[in-house]
Amino acid sequence: MTAAVHVLEHNLLVYRRTWQGSLFTSFLAPVLFLLAMGVGLGQFVDQSAANAFGGVSYLVFLAPGLLVSTAMQTAAGESMYPVLSAVNWQRTFHAAVATPVRSHDVVTGQLLWLVVRLTVVGGAFAIVMVPFGAADPADALAMVPVGVITGLAFAMPIQAFSATQRNDNRFAVINRFIIVPLFLFSGIFFPITQLPPLLQPIAYATPLWHGVALARQISIGPFDPLLAAVNLAVIGAYIGVGFAAAMVTFRRRLEQ
């Protein structure tokens, strides 16, 4: 575990020098999203579809999904080019395993780093939500861990995949055919029940929908313990399988 903490420390030192570049995605993007979609579009939605979202405004309905989806997008971004660079271009991870650090320490350290990174992103979004009236402070903070684990459910499988790549050609496929469609059709902007029946099971099988559903239970209610348990189980399964796969692909790539 000590070696994994050193990997986390490396990421924190790098982030200390580059954090200014994440200001837009961490702070300004939530403000713009909530202004444009929640406040701007929300006014028209509330006028034309009153009580369509369980008696709450469109802003309140939308905000939990935006928090969780922001975590997903951040996790995906942190798990593609940075990992490919570390195993293929800069070979930072190869340098790490030339020390007493092993490949499984790298995977664990990456997971710890993502917990920190996603907590910062989710916390920033939660802070922005409160003055907009999208959630009260306690609920906003309670949704941050949901965003973290949902992000990990995407990050670990993508990191396992990124460790096998020699170039970035397939990253565009992940963004175009996985990340963007899930962002649009996982219940963030409208209930899943409005999708065609054939697409609904696909949405229900994704970790993003389960993260959105869990965050929305916290923010809006009612809280269903059984559904929450299912949400956590699905998200946990993605994290566990992705972590196990990353252990294998990182070992094959770094300890050849």
Residue, then its C-alpha position, 0 to 999 in steps of 0.5 A: m500500500t505504501a508504494a501505491v501511495h507514492v504513485l498517488e503522491h506523483n499524481l498530486l505533484v503533477y496536478r499541483r503544477t497543472w491544476q490551473g488547466s482544470l479550472f474550467t472543467s471543475f468550476l466554470a463548466p458546472v456554472l455554465f451547464l446549470l445556467a444554460m440547461g437548468v435555468g435557461l432551458g428549465q424555465f421553458v420546460d417548467q412552463s410547458a411540462a409542469n409536474a413532469f419531474g415529480g413535482v420539482s423544477y427541471l433544475v432540481f431534476l437535472a442537477p444530480g445527473l449533471l454532477v454524476s455525468t461530470a464525474m464520468q467525463t472527468a474519469a474517462g479523460e483521466s483514464m485515456y491519454p494520461v495512461l497511454s502517455a505513461v505506458n507508451w510515450q513518456r513511459t512514466f509507469h515503466a520508470a516506476v516499476a523499475t523501482p520497488v513499485r510493482s504494476h499492481d501498486v500503479v493500478t491501486g495508486q491510480l485508483l487512489w488518485l482518481v478518488v481525489r480528483l473526482t472528489v475535487v470535481g464533485g465537490a466543486f459541482a456541489i458547491v455550485m449547486v447550492p446557490f442555484g437552489a438545485a440542492d440543499p448543502a447536505d444533499a449536495l455533499a452526499m451526492v459527491p461520493v456517488g459521483v466518485i464511485t460512478g466515475l471509478a466505474f468508468a475509469m477502471p475499465i478504460q484504464a485497463f483498455s488504455a494500458t493495452q494501446r499503442n496509439d490513441n486511435r480508439f479513444a475517439v470511438i470510446n468518446r463518440f459511441i460510449i461517453v457521449p451517448l450515455f451522457l445523452f440517454s442515461g436519464i440525465f435530461f429526461p426519464i429513461t421511460q421516455l426512451p424507446p423500449l428496446l433502448q431502455p434495458i441498455a440504459y439500465a445496464t450502464p453504471l451512469w444510469h445507476g449513479v444518476a438514479l442514486a444521486r437523484q434519490i438522495s437529492i429528490g427522493p423518495f429513497d428506496p433502499l432496495l433500488a439503492a442497493v441495486n445501484l451500488a451493486v452494479i456500480g461496484a461490479y463495474i469497478g471490481v471487474g475494471f480493477a481486476a482487468a487493469m491488474v492484468t493489462f498493467r502487469r502484461r504491459l509493465e512487467q514484460 
